[in-house]
């Protein structure tokens, strides 16, 4: 019987890096990448590059029952699959509620149903987000989920609802599951390579768009948590195959994050040597970003991203330190690799393929 790994979220940037790592750790396995039909051509092209002939692209749709597969294909995959990696989600902070619900919640429910149908399943690795914490402040533990919190956007609320579904599948004799919760993912800590200049890269885009004195964005009391993609990929691969990670949740975050104001200063200094010097109240920036010309002046920065620079929250890493530390894995701190992120940005800042839509 084949050893298949069902994988959603390919050909995304994380998936393209994680799949070769998984195949290298299990020489008998093949990956079945479930992709939307509109992404099939790109997925097949990338599968040929990264899969060594061991990645099968299977058109499907997580938002439909039985993953949009015919009965024979669904039953065959359920019999062959030993691991499920569920990465597919809508990550847009401005996503409409209905779309976020369909992909993040209904889609995750359908993947969980598939996991329950698998007769040989060894692990379901579910990728949540640290921001299921929503509007909570202070320290958030890895085992925490529902604490009466509100949410800053539909992305957070639907990822919370999806994690509720995943946790409900993990009961006694349930689906063998590990949940990982990344913070804000940036480029490779060694090369700086990334797939898109969004998130913290709006700081660099603002620096590129404003030639004079830079505004000092961010809150000195709010920690801004970013993690490089190489750490996230290695952590997922390690956690998925560590027996002690079964039934546990790991925050994939920087255990010593910088305040957001320091992140802004660090990135701008690395970009062109300037030190942000104009203090602008966050409320004023939020109101100003309602207007297209202001967003253009600030490199296209969306209003929805500003709240993450002003929200005081910390993430516990007890499980992550125990499990990942046993494998010699630690999250590098931003000052250690910020120069590499900025160097890649400077070399590619005019590339339209890396600009957010």
N, C-alpha and C positions, 0 to 999 in steps of 0.2 A: 504494500500500500504506500503511495507517495506521501512524503511529508511536505505539506503545503502550508505556507504562511499567507493568510488573507490580509491584504494591506489596503487601507483607504488613505487618500491624501496624496497620491502620486498622480502627476509628476511634479508635485510641489518641491520647494527647495529643501525642506527637511527630509522628505521622503527620498529624494534623489541621493542624499548622503547616507540615510539610515539603511536603506536596502542593501547596499554592498557590505556594510558592516554586519548586518544580520546573516547574510549568506556566508560571509567569511567565518562566522562562529558556528555554523551548522552546515557542513559540506554536503549533507544528504537532502537538504531542503530546497524547495522551489518557492518563489514568491508568485502569488496570484494577485496582481494589482487591479482592484476594482475601480474603474474610471468612468466618468461621464462620457457618453458617446462623442460629445463635442471636443473632448480632450484626447480621444483615442489616437489620432495620428501623432501628436506630440508625445504621448506616453510611449507609443511603440518605438519612436525614434530614440527617446531617452533610455528606454529599457535595453535597447541594443548597445548603448554606450556603457551603462553602469552594471548590467545584470550578468554579463558573461554567459548569455544564453539560458539563464535560469530564472528569468522573469517573464511570466505570461500575463499579457494585458487582457483583462476581461471586462468588456463594456457592461455597465450596470448602473444602478441608481439607488443610493442608500435611502432616499426619501420615499421609495416605493416598497410595498410588502415584498418579502423574499428578495430584497435588494434588486428588484427589477429583473431577476433571472427566471428562466423557465424552470419547471419543476425538476427536470433531469439534472441540469447544471447545478442547481441549488443543493440537491441531495448529494451529488457527487462531491461537491466542495465541502459539504458538512462532514462527509465521511473521511476526506483526505486532510482536513485542516487541523494542525496541531498548535498553531499560534495565530492570534488575531491582533493586528496593530491598527487601532482606529485613530487616525489623525485628521480625517476630513472634517471640516467645519467652516463656517463663515466667520472670518476674523475681523471684518470691517466694524469699526466702532460706531459707524452711522447706519448700520444695517437696519432695514425696516423690520418690524416685529414679526410679520407673517413669514418672511423669508428666513429669518433667524430661527423661528420655531420649527419650520419645515426641515431645515438642514441639521441644525444643532440638536434638536430634541427628538423629532420624529426619526431622523436619520440614525441617531444614536440608539434609539429604541429598537430599530430594525437590525442594527448590528448586534445588539445584545440578544435579540431573538435568534440570530444566526449562531451566536456563541452557545446558546442553550441547546441548539440542534446538533452541535458538533459532538461526536462520540469519543474523540481522542484529544480533546482540547487540553493543552498544558498551560497556556497563559493567554489572557486578554490584557494587552497593554493599552490603556485608555489615556489619551492626552487631553487633560482638562486645562485649566489655567489658574494661576495664583489668584486671579481677580474674580473667582467665584466668591471671594470675601466681600465683594461689593463695596458698600459704604462703611464697612467696619473700620475702626481705627485701633491703634495699639498692636499688640502681638496676636497673630493668627496662627494657631497650631495646625499641623498637617492633618490631624484627625478631625478638625473642625469642619463643619459644612453649614448646616442651618443654625443661624444664631439671631434670627429675626432681622437680618440686614436688608437694606434696600440696595438698589443697583443703579449704576451710573448710566447704563445704556442696555439695549436689547442683547448685545453680545454677552455681557456679563450674566444677565438674568437667564438666558437660554443655556449658557454653559453650566450654570448652577443647576438648572432643571435636568440637564443631561447627566450631570454627575450624580444627582439623586437616583436616576434610573440605573446607572451603573452600580452604585452602591447597593441598590435593592437586589441586584442579581448576585451579590457576593455572599449571601447568607450560607448557613450550614449546608454542605454538599452542593453549593451553588457554583457559579462560574469562577474559575481560578483567575483572579484579577489583580493587577497592579495599576494604580492611578498615579500619573505624574502631572504636576502643575507647574509648568514653566512661567517665569516672569516675562518681561518684554524681551523678545529674541532679537539679537543684532548679528552682525556678520562674524566671520571666522576670526578667532582671536589671533591666529598666526598670519593669515593672509589678508584679513579685512573683507574678504569676499562676502557679498550679500546678494539677495535677489531683488530687493526693492529699497529705495531710499525713503522709507516712511518711519513712523515712530520717532525715536531719538534723532534720526537723520534730518527731521525738520529743523532742528537746531542748526545743523550745518547748512541747510538750504537757506535758512534765514541769514546766517553769516555771509553766505555767498551773495544774497540779494541786497544786503544793506552795506554800502561801502564805508559809511561813517561810524560814529559811536554806536555800539551795540546795546540794546536793552538787556537788563539783567532779569531774565525770566526765571520762574521757579521759586519755590519756597525753601528757605533755609532750614525749616523744621520738618519738611516732608522728604522721606527717602525715595529715591527713584531707582527702581530695581531692574537692571538689565543683565542678560546672560548671553554669552556667545554661542553660536549655533554648534560649534564643534563640541562644546561641553554638553549641550542638550542632547545631541545625537549619541554621544558615548554613554551618557547617563541612561538614556532610554534602553540602549542595547544591554547594558549591564543589569539594570533593574529588572528587565523582562526575563532574565535567565538566572536570577538569584532567588533561591528558594525562600530566603528570609523576607523577600519583598512581597510574597503572596499575601493578599488581603490588606496591603498597606498603601498609604499615600505618601508621595515624596514631593516636597517643594523643590523645584529646580530653579533656584534663585541664588543671587549673590548674598552670602551670609553677612557681608559687611558692605552694604550699599552706601553710596554717597548721597547726601542731600541733593535735591534737584538743582538748586542754585549752583552747587559745586560742579555738577555734571555739565551744566551750560557753560560755566567758565572753563572747565577742562577742555571740552570739545572746541570751543571758539579759539582758545589759545593754541591748541594743536593745529587748527585750520589756518590761522593767519597771524597769530601772535597778539591779537587784541584781548583786552580784558573787558568784559561787559561792565558798563559803568552807569547806565541810565536806569534808575529804579522806576518801574511801572507797576502800579497795583494790579494784581491778578484779575480783579473784577473788571477793570478798565480794558485789559487785554481781551478778556472773554467777550465783552460787548463789542469791541472793535473788530474781532474776528468774524462777526456776523456779516461783514461787508467784504465783497469780493476783492476790491483794490487793496485792502489791508491784508487779506490772506495772501495775495500775490506778493506784497511787500515782504511778508514773512515766509516766503518760500513755499506757499501753498498750505501752511499749517492749518489743519482743521480744528474747529472749536472743541470737538469731542476729545482731542488728545490733551488739552490743557489741564483737565482735572487730574490727570495722573502725575502732574508735576506739583500738585498742591495738596495731595491727600496723604495724611500721616498714617502709614500702616507699615508693620514689619511682619516678616514671615519666618516662622520657626523652621529649623532644618534638622531636627533631631533624627528623624528617620533617614533623611538623605545623607547626613554625615555618617551614620552608622553603616548604611548599606554601601554607599558609593566609596566611603573612605576605606572600607575593607578591600576595595579594588584599586586603591591608590588614586582615586579620582577626586578632584576638588574643582570648584568653580573659580576661575581666575577673577581678580578684582579689576574693575574698569580701568584704573590708572595703568595697569600692566599692559593693556592692549589697545587703549584709545588711539594711540599713534597709528596702529595698523588699520583701524577703522577709518580714520581720517585720510590716510594715504590712499586707500582704495576709493574713498569718496572723491578726493581731488582728481584722481586719474580717470574717473568715470562719471563725474557730475553732469556732463552734457549728454550722457547716453539716454535716449528717450525710453529704452526698454526698462530702465531702472527707476523711472519716475512713477509715483503712484498715479492711478487712474484719476 
